[in-house]
Amino acid sequence: MSTLEIRNISKTYKKGAVKALDNFNVVLTPGVYGLLGPNGAGKSTLMNIITDNLNADSGDVLYDGENIKKLGKNYRSVLGYMPQQ
């Protein structure tokens, strides 16, 4: 069973003045998930970090226990993402 683990992810903008994500943690197993929250809650930032389109300030994203940065194209071959636009 595949897992996606988001471990201690933090991301700030405007030189640290705005926290988009603050030590966020979750383990996702196969299924359907939704991210709900008001504008500015960090949903898009989280998705961009998960898809490796944006670097987190700290923390790791692990796919089956391996860091996605090390997996490279092997990770992207199993990833599907469709943004709103």
Backbone atoms as SQL, in Angstrom:
CREATE TABLE atoms (id INTEGER PRIMARY KEY, chain TEXT, resi INTEGER, resn TEXT, atom TEXT, x REAL, y REAL, z REAL);
INSERT INTO atoms VALUES
  (1, 'A', 1, 'MET', 'N', 0.843, -1.177, 0.000),
  (2, 'A', 1, 'MET', 'CA', 0.000, 0.000, 0.000),
  (3, 'A', 1, 'MET', 'C', 0.892, 1.246, 0.000),
  (4, 'A', 2, 'SER', 'N', 0.668, 2.122, -0.940),
  (5, 'A', 2, 'SER', 'CA', 1.449, 3.353, -1.051),
  (6, 'A', 2, 'SER', 'C', 1.025, 4.362, 0.008),
  (7, 'A', 3, 'THR', 'N', 2.011, 5.128, 0.475),
  (8, 'A', 3, 'THR', 'CA', 1.715, 6.200, 1.420),
  (9, 'A', 3, 'THR', 'C', 2.440, 7.468, 0.980),
  (10, 'A', 4, 'LEU', 'N', 1.822, 8.577, 1.276),
  (11, 'A', 4, 'LEU', 'CA', 2.436, 9.887, 1.079),
  (12, 'A', 4, 'LEU', 'C', 2.459, 10.539, 2.452),
  (13, 'A', 5, 'GLU', 'N', 3.650, 10.782, 2.950),
  (14, 'A', 5, 'GLU', 'CA', 3.791, 11.368, 4.273),
  (15, 'A', 5, 'GLU', 'C', 4.339, 12.778, 4.142),
  (16, 'A', 6, 'ILE', 'N', 3.623, 13.721, 4.701),
  (17, 'A', 6, 'ILE', 'CA', 4.065, 15.110, 4.755),
  (18, 'A', 6, 'ILE', 'C', 4.515, 15.330, 6.194),
  (19, 'A', 7, 'ARG', 'N', 5.800, 15.606, 6.363),
  (20, 'A', 7, 'ARG', 'CA', 6.392, 15.632, 7.694),
  (21, 'A', 7, 'ARG', 'C', 6.995, 17.003, 8.008),
  (22, 'A', 8, 'ASN', 'N', 6.383, 17.691, 8.979),
  (23, 'A', 8, 'ASN', 'CA', 6.915, 18.951, 9.504),
  (24, 'A', 8, 'ASN', 'C', 7.139, 20.019, 8.432),
  (25, 'A', 9, 'ILE', 'N', 6.210, 20.137, 7.501),
  (26, 'A', 9, 'ILE', 'CA', 6.343, 21.103, 6.406),
  (27, 'A', 9, 'ILE', 'C', 6.008, 22.511, 6.896),
  (28, 'A', 10, 'SER', 'N', 6.926, 23.424, 6.645),
  (29, 'A', 10, 'SER', 'CA', 6.706, 24.839, 6.928),
  (30, 'A', 10, 'SER', 'C', 7.083, 25.655, 5.699),
  (31, 'A', 11, 'LYS', 'N', 6.339, 26.725, 5.474),
  (32, 'A', 11, 'LYS', 'CA', 6.623, 27.621, 4.348),
  (33, 'A', 11, 'LYS', 'C', 6.169, 29.014, 4.728),
  (34, 'A', 12, 'THR', 'N', 7.044, 29.984, 4.519),
  (35, 'A', 12, 'THR', 'CA', 6.703, 31.381, 4.759),
  (36, 'A', 12, 'THR', 'C', 6.922, 32.185, 3.488),
  (37, 'A', 13, 'TYR', 'N', 6.273, 33.323, 3.438),
  (38, 'A', 13, 'TYR', 'CA', 6.435, 34.270, 2.342),
  (39, 'A', 13, 'TYR', 'C', 6.785, 35.632, 2.928),
  (40, 'A', 14, 'LYS', 'N', 7.178, 36.538, 2.075),
  (41, 'A', 14, 'LYS', 'CA', 7.534, 37.912, 2.472),
  (42, 'A', 14, 'LYS', 'C', 8.583, 37.908, 3.579),
  (43, 'A', 15, 'LYS', 'N', 9.680, 37.176, 3.293),
  (44, 'A', 15, 'LYS', 'CA', 10.828, 37.102, 4.207),
  (45, 'A', 15, 'LYS', 'C', 10.433, 36.656, 5.610),
  (46, 'A', 16, 'GLY', 'N', 9.531, 35.691, 5.676),
  (47, 'A', 16, 'GLY', 'CA', 9.124, 35.116, 6.955),
  (48, 'A', 16, 'GLY', 'C', 7.976, 35.814, 7.642),
  (49, 'A', 17, 'ALA', 'N', 7.465, 36.889, 7.039),
  (50, 'A', 17, 'ALA', 'CA', 6.394, 37.657, 7.686),
  (51, 'A', 17, 'ALA', 'C', 5.033, 36.968, 7.597),
  (52, 'A', 18, 'VAL', 'N', 4.836, 36.142, 6.575),
  (53, 'A', 18, 'VAL', 'CA', 3.549, 35.469, 6.374),
  (54, 'A', 18, 'VAL', 'C', 3.777, 33.958, 6.395),
  (55, 'A', 19, 'LYS', 'N', 3.145, 33.262, 7.360),
  (56, 'A', 19, 'LYS', 'CA', 3.245, 31.803, 7.443),
  (57, 'A', 19, 'LYS', 'C', 2.121, 31.179, 6.626),
  (58, 'A', 20, 'ALA', 'N', 2.510, 30.419, 5.605),
  (59, 'A', 20, 'ALA', 'CA', 1.515, 29.686, 4.823),
  (60, 'A', 20, 'ALA', 'C', 1.275, 28.308, 5.442),
  (61, 'A', 21, 'LEU', 'N', 2.346, 27.671, 5.882),
  (62, 'A', 21, 'LEU', 'CA', 2.271, 26.361, 6.534),
  (63, 'A', 21, 'LEU', 'C', 3.213, 26.381, 7.727),
  (64, 'A', 22, 'ASP', 'N', 2.764, 25.833, 8.831),
  (65, 'A', 22, 'ASP', 'CA', 3.561, 25.858, 10.047),
  (66, 'A', 22, 'ASP', 'C', 3.619, 24.464, 10.663),
  (67, 'A', 23, 'ASN', 'N', 4.687, 23.728, 10.350),
  (68, 'A', 23, 'ASN', 'CA', 4.919, 22.407, 10.926),
  (69, 'A', 23, 'ASN', 'C', 3.745, 21.453, 10.648),
  (70, 'A', 24, 'PHE', 'N', 3.331, 21.385, 9.393),
  (71, 'A', 24, 'PHE', 'CA', 2.178, 20.569, 8.982),
  (72, 'A', 24, 'PHE', 'C', 2.594, 19.112, 8.824),
  (73, 'A', 25, 'ASN', 'N', 1.769, 18.206, 9.343),
  (74, 'A', 25, 'ASN', 'CA', 2.026, 16.770, 9.274),
  (75, 'A', 25, 'ASN', 'C', 0.765, 16.024, 8.886),
  (76, 'A', 26, 'VAL', 'N', 0.909, 15.035, 8.011),
  (77, 'A', 26, 'VAL', 'CA', -0.196, 14.136, 7.676),
  (78, 'A', 26, 'VAL', 'C', 0.383, 12.919, 6.955),
  (79, 'A', 27, 'VAL', 'N', -0.278, 11.778, 7.103),
  (80, 'A', 27, 'VAL', 'CA', 0.057, 10.572, 6.343),
  (81, 'A', 27, 'VAL', 'C', -1.175, 10.210, 5.526),
  (82, 'A', 28, 'LEU', 'N', -1.016, 10.124, 4.210),
  (83, 'A', 28, 'LEU', 'CA', -2.118, 9.811, 3.303),
  (84, 'A', 28, 'LEU', 'C', -1.915, 8.415, 2.735),
  (85, 'A', 29, 'THR', 'N', -2.946, 7.598, 2.832),
  (86, 'A', 29, 'THR', 'CA', -2.961, 6.266, 2.239),
  (87, 'A', 29, 'THR', 'C', -3.942, 6.306, 1.072),
  (88, 'A', 30, 'PRO', 'N', -4.003, 5.266, 0.241),
  (89, 'A', 30, 'PRO', 'CA', -4.898, 5.313, -0.906),
  (90, 'A', 30, 'PRO', 'C', -6.327, 5.695, -0.518),
  (91, 'A', 31, 'GLY', 'N', -6.900, 6.595, -1.286),
  (92, 'A', 31, 'GLY', 'CA', -8.240, 7.092, -1.026),
  (93, 'A', 31, 'GLY', 'C', -8.436, 8.450, -1.664),
  (94, 'A', 32, 'VAL', 'N', -9.527, 9.063, -1.365),
  (95, 'A', 32, 'VAL', 'CA', -9.849, 10.381, -1.896),
  (96, 'A', 32, 'VAL', 'C', -9.824, 11.375, -0.738),
  (97, 'A', 33, 'TYR', 'N', -9.114, 12.464, -0.928),
  (98, 'A', 33, 'TYR', 'CA', -8.974, 13.480, 0.108),
  (99, 'A', 33, 'TYR', 'C', -9.345, 14.840, -0.465),
  (100, 'A', 34, 'GLY', 'N', -9.775, 15.720, 0.385),
  (101, 'A', 34, 'GLY', 'CA', -10.062, 17.096, -0.014),
  (102, 'A', 34, 'GLY', 'C', -9.397, 18.057, 0.948),
  (103, 'A', 35, 'LEU', 'N', -8.960, 19.188, 0.419),
  (104, 'A', 35, 'LEU', 'CA', -8.395, 20.255, 1.254),
  (105, 'A', 35, 'LEU', 'C', -9.396, 21.393, 1.273),
  (106, 'A', 36, 'LEU', 'N', -9.872, 21.710, 2.443),
  (107, 'A', 36, 'LEU', 'CA', -10.846, 22.787, 2.585),
  (108, 'A', 36, 'LEU', 'C', -10.282, 23.860, 3.503),
  (109, 'A', 37, 'GLY', 'N', -10.554, 25.098, 3.172),
  (110, 'A', 37, 'GLY', 'CA', -10.124, 26.200, 4.013),
  (111, 'A', 37, 'GLY', 'C', -10.309, 27.510, 3.283),
  (112, 'A', 38, 'PRO', 'N', -10.275, 28.597, 4.003),
  (113, 'A', 38, 'PRO', 'CA', -10.456, 29.908, 3.374),
  (114, 'A', 38, 'PRO', 'C', -9.243, 30.283, 2.518),
  (115, 'A', 39, 'ASN', 'N', -9.419, 31.311, 1.703),
  (116, 'A', 39, 'ASN', 'CA', -8.301, 31.831, 0.929),
  (117, 'A', 39, 'ASN', 'C', -7.160, 32.186, 1.868),
  (118, 'A', 40, 'GLY', 'N', -5.953, 31.826, 1.471),
  (119, 'A', 40, 'GLY', 'CA', -4.789, 32.129, 2.289),
  (120, 'A', 40, 'GLY', 'C', -4.475, 31.095, 3.354),
  (121, 'A', 41, 'ALA', 'N', -5.207, 29.983, 3.379),
  (122, 'A', 41, 'ALA', 'CA', -4.994, 28.965, 4.411),
  (123, 'A', 41, 'ALA', 'C', -3.783, 28.077, 4.145),
  (124, 'A', 42, 'GLY', 'N', -3.242, 28.094, 2.927),
  (125, 'A', 42, 'GLY', 'CA', -2.073, 27.281, 2.598),
  (126, 'A', 42, 'GLY', 'C', -2.358, 26.074, 1.739),
  (127, 'A', 43, 'LYS', 'N', -3.574, 25.949, 1.225),
  (128, 'A', 43, 'LYS', 'CA', -3.945, 24.788, 0.403),
  (129, 'A', 43, 'LYS', 'C', -3.097, 24.690, -0.864),
  (130, 'A', 44, 'SER', 'N', -3.029, 25.770, -1.608),
  (131, 'A', 44, 'SER', 'CA', -2.246, 25.765, -2.858),
  (132, 'A', 44, 'SER', 'C', -0.763, 25.613, -2.580),
  (133, 'A', 45, 'THR', 'N', -0.288, 26.231, -1.525),
  (134, 'A', 45, 'THR', 'CA', 1.119, 26.088, -1.148),
  (135, 'A', 45, 'THR', 'C', 1.427, 24.626, -0.855),
  (136, 'A', 46, 'LEU', 'N', 0.563, 23.965, -0.092),
  (137, 'A', 46, 'LEU', 'CA', 0.766, 22.552, 0.223),
  (138, 'A', 46, 'LEU', 'C', 0.785, 21.706, -1.049),
  (139, 'A', 47, 'MET', 'N', -0.167, 21.931, -1.939),
  (140, 'A', 47, 'MET', 'CA', -0.214, 21.149, -3.177),
  (141, 'A', 47, 'MET', 'C', 1.030, 21.376, -4.034),
  (142, 'A', 48, 'ASN', 'N', 1.508, 22.604, -4.075),
  (143, 'A', 48, 'ASN', 'CA', 2.718, 22.892, -4.853),
  (144, 'A', 48, 'ASN', 'C', 3.960, 22.253, -4.233),
  (145, 'A', 49, 'ILE', 'N', 3.996, 22.110, -2.939),
  (146, 'A', 49, 'ILE', 'CA', 5.105, 21.410, -2.289),
  (147, 'A', 49, 'ILE', 'C', 5.004, 19.908, -2.548),
  (148, 'A', 50, 'ILE', 'N', 3.791, 19.353, -2.439),
  (149, 'A', 50, 'ILE', 'CA', 3.584, 17.922, -2.698),
  (150, 'A', 50, 'ILE', 'C', 3.970, 17.559, -4.131),
  (151, 'A', 51, 'THR', 'N', 3.667, 18.439, -5.084),
  (152, 'A', 51, 'THR', 'CA', 3.973, 18.155, -6.485),
  (153, 'A', 51, 'THR', 'C', 5.396, 18.553, -6.870),
  (154, 'A', 52, 'ASP', 'N', 6.173, 19.011, -5.916),
  (155, 'A', 52, 'ASP', 'CA', 7.569, 19.406, -6.117),
  (156, 'A', 52, 'ASP', 'C', 7.707, 20.615, -7.056),
  (157, 'A', 53, 'ASN', 'N', 6.680, 21.449, -7.085),
  (158, 'A', 53, 'ASN', 'CA', 6.738, 22.698, -7.848),
  (159, 'A', 53, 'ASN', 'C', 7.230, 23.851, -6.983),
  (160, 'A', 54, 'LEU', 'N', 7.311, 23.638, -5.674),
  (161, 'A', 54, 'LEU', 'CA', 7.709, 24.669, -4.725),
  (162, 'A', 54, 'LEU', 'C', 8.492, 23.999, -3.601),
  (163, 'A', 55, 'ASN', 'N', 9.558, 24.635, -3.169),
  (164, 'A', 55, 'ASN', 'CA', 10.347, 24.094, -2.060),
  (165, 'A', 55, 'ASN', 'C', 9.812, 24.599, -0.732),
  (166, 'A', 56, 'ALA', 'N', 9.702, 23.691, 0.217),
  (167, 'A', 56, 'ALA', 'CA', 9.327, 24.067, 1.580),
  (168, 'A', 56, 'ALA', 'C', 10.524, 24.717, 2.264),
  (169, 'A', 57, 'ASP', 'N', 10.257, 25.544, 3.251),
  (170, 'A', 57, 'ASP', 'CA', 11.351, 26.106, 4.055),
  (171, 'A', 57, 'ASP', 'C', 11.969, 25.019, 4.923),
  (172, 'A', 58, 'SER', 'N', 11.133, 24.107, 5.406),
  (173, 'A', 58, 'SER', 'CA', 11.612, 22.982, 6.209),
  (174, 'A', 58, 'SER', 'C', 10.620, 21.835, 6.096),
  (175, 'A', 59, 'GLY', 'N', 11.091, 20.652, 6.448),
  (176, 'A', 59, 'GLY', 'CA', 10.248, 19.467, 6.413),
  (177, 'A', 59, 'GLY', 'C', 10.508, 18.615, 5.191),
  (178, 'A', 60, 'ASP', 'N', 9.781, 17.504, 5.104),
  (179, 'A', 60, 'ASP', 'CA', 9.979, 16.526, 4.033),
  (180, 'A', 60, 'ASP', 'C', 8.645, 16.004, 3.530),
  (181, 'A', 61, 'VAL', 'N', 8.645, 15.622, 2.257),
  (182, 'A', 61, 'VAL', 'CA', 7.530, 14.879, 1.671),
  (183, 'A', 61, 'VAL', 'C', 8.107, 13.532, 1.272),
  (184, 'A', 62, 'LEU', 'N', 7.502, 12.465, 1.810),
  (185, 'A', 62, 'LEU', 'CA', 7.996, 11.115, 1.560),
  (186, 'A', 62, 'LEU', 'C', 6.938, 10.297, 0.835),
  (187, 'A', 63, 'TYR', 'N', 7.354, 9.618, -0.215),
  (188, 'A', 63, 'TYR', 'CA', 6.482, 8.681, -0.923),
  (189, 'A', 63, 'TYR', 'C', 7.021, 7.290, -0.648),
  (190, 'A', 64, 'ASP', 'N', 6.223, 6.474, 0.000),
  (191, 'A', 64, 'ASP', 'CA', 6.643, 5.131, 0.427),
  (192, 'A', 64, 'ASP', 'C', 7.970, 5.180, 1.183),
  (193, 'A', 65, 'GLY', 'N', 8.121, 6.182, 2.037),
  (194, 'A', 65, 'GLY', 'CA', 9.299, 6.280, 2.889),
  (195, 'A', 65, 'GLY', 'C', 10.507, 6.948, 2.259),
  (196, 'A', 66, 'GLU', 'N', 10.438, 7.296, 0.965),
  (197, 'A', 66, 'GLU', 'CA', 11.567, 7.926, 0.270),
  (198, 'A', 66, 'GLU', 'C', 11.254, 9.390, 0.004),
  (199, 'A', 67, 'ASN', 'N', 12.247, 10.240, 0.183),
  (200, 'A', 67, 'ASN', 'CA', 12.083, 11.661, -0.071),
  (201, 'A', 67, 'ASN', 'C', 11.797, 11.882, -1.559),
  (202, 'A', 68, 'ILE', 'N', 10.761, 12.669, -1.869),
  (203, 'A', 68, 'ILE', 'CA', 10.382, 12.875, -3.269),
  (204, 'A', 68, 'ILE', 'C', 11.482, 13.570, -4.063),
  (205, 'A', 69, 'LYS', 'N', 12.318, 14.348, -3.408),
  (206, 'A', 69, 'LYS', 'CA', 13.425, 15.022, -4.105),
  (207, 'A', 69, 'LYS', 'C', 14.403, 13.996, -4.661),
  (208, 'A', 70, 'LYS', 'N', 14.595, 12.904, -3.946),
  (209, 'A', 70, 'LYS', 'CA', 15.507, 11.852, -4.396),
  (210, 'A', 70, 'LYS', 'C', 14.860, 10.965, -5.457),
  (211, 'A', 71, 'LEU', 'N', 13.533, 10.827, -5.412),
  (212, 'A', 71, 'LEU', 'CA', 12.830, 9.965, -6.364),
  (213, 'A', 71, 'LEU', 'C', 12.747, 10.584, -7.753),
  (214, 'A', 72, 'GLY', 'N', 12.693, 11.911, -7.829),
  (215, 'A', 72, 'GLY', 'CA', 12.685, 12.611, -9.120),
  (216, 'A', 72, 'GLY', 'C', 11.589, 12.144, -10.051),
  (217, 'A', 73, 'LYS', 'N', 11.973, 11.733, -11.270),
  (218, 'A', 73, 'LYS', 'CA', 10.984, 11.361, -12.288),
  (219, 'A', 73, 'LYS', 'C', 10.181, 10.120, -11.901),
  (220, 'A', 74, 'ASN', 'N', 10.733, 9.266, -11.065),
  (221, 'A', 74, 'ASN', 'CA', 9.979, 8.089, -10.612),
  (222, 'A', 74, 'ASN', 'C', 8.765, 8.516, -9.790),
  (223, 'A', 75, 'TYR', 'N', 8.907, 9.568, -9.000),
  (224, 'A', 75, 'TYR', 'CA', 7.779, 10.102, -8.227),
  (225, 'A', 75, 'TYR', 'C', 6.763, 10.752, -9.165),
  (226, 'A', 76, 'ARG', 'N', 7.239, 11.567, -10.065),
  (227, 'A', 76, 'ARG', 'CA', 6.318, 12.265, -10.973),
  (228, 'A', 76, 'ARG', 'C', 5.545, 11.297, -11.871),
  (229, 'A', 77, 'SER', 'N', 6.081, 10.100, -12.110),
  (230, 'A', 77, 'SER', 'CA', 5.376, 9.131, -12.962),
  (231, 'A', 77, 'SER', 'C', 4.149, 8.526, -12.276),
  (232, 'A', 78, 'VAL', 'N', 4.062, 8.621, -10.941),
  (233, 'A', 78, 'VAL', 'CA', 2.901, 8.089, -10.216),
  (234, 'A', 78, 'VAL', 'C', 1.986, 9.198, -9.708),
  (235, 'A', 79, 'LEU', 'N', 2.356, 10.441, -9.942),
  (236, 'A', 79, 'LEU', 'CA', 1.644, 11.586, -9.406),
  (237, 'A', 79, 'LEU', 'C', 0.662, 12.133, -10.427),
  (238, 'A', 80, 'GLY', 'N', -0.535, 12.416, -9.983),
  (239, 'A', 80, 'GLY', 'CA', -1.528, 13.100, -10.808),
  (240, 'A', 80, 'GLY', 'C', -2.040, 14.314, -10.060),
  (241, 'A', 81, 'TYR', 'N', -2.084, 15.450, -10.737),
  (242, 'A', 81, 'TYR', 'CA', -2.546, 16.685, -10.084),
  (243, 'A', 81, 'TYR', 'C', -3.236, 17.540, -11.116),
  (244, 'A', 82, 'MET', 'N', -4.457, 17.988, -10.786),
  (245, 'A', 82, 'MET', 'CA', -5.207, 18.844, -11.689),
  (246, 'A', 82, 'MET', 'C', -5.677, 20.058, -10.923),
  (247, 'A', 83, 'PRO', 'N', -4.975, 21.191, -11.066),
  (248, 'A', 83, 'PRO', 'CA', -5.403, 22.398, -10.373),
  (249, 'A', 83, 'PRO', 'C', -6.692, 22.954, -10.962),
  (250, 'A', 84, 'GLN', 'N', -7.285, 23.897, -10.267),
  (251, 'A', 84, 'GLN', 'CA', -8.570, 24.456, -10.680),
  (252, 'A', 84, 'GLN', 'C', -8.524, 25.059, -12.079),
  (253, 'A', 85, 'GLN', 'N', -7.475, 25.809, -12.380),
  (254, 'A', 85, 'GLN', 'CA', -7.410, 26.439, -13.704),
  (255, 'A', 85, 'GLN', 'C', -6.993, 25.432, -14.727);
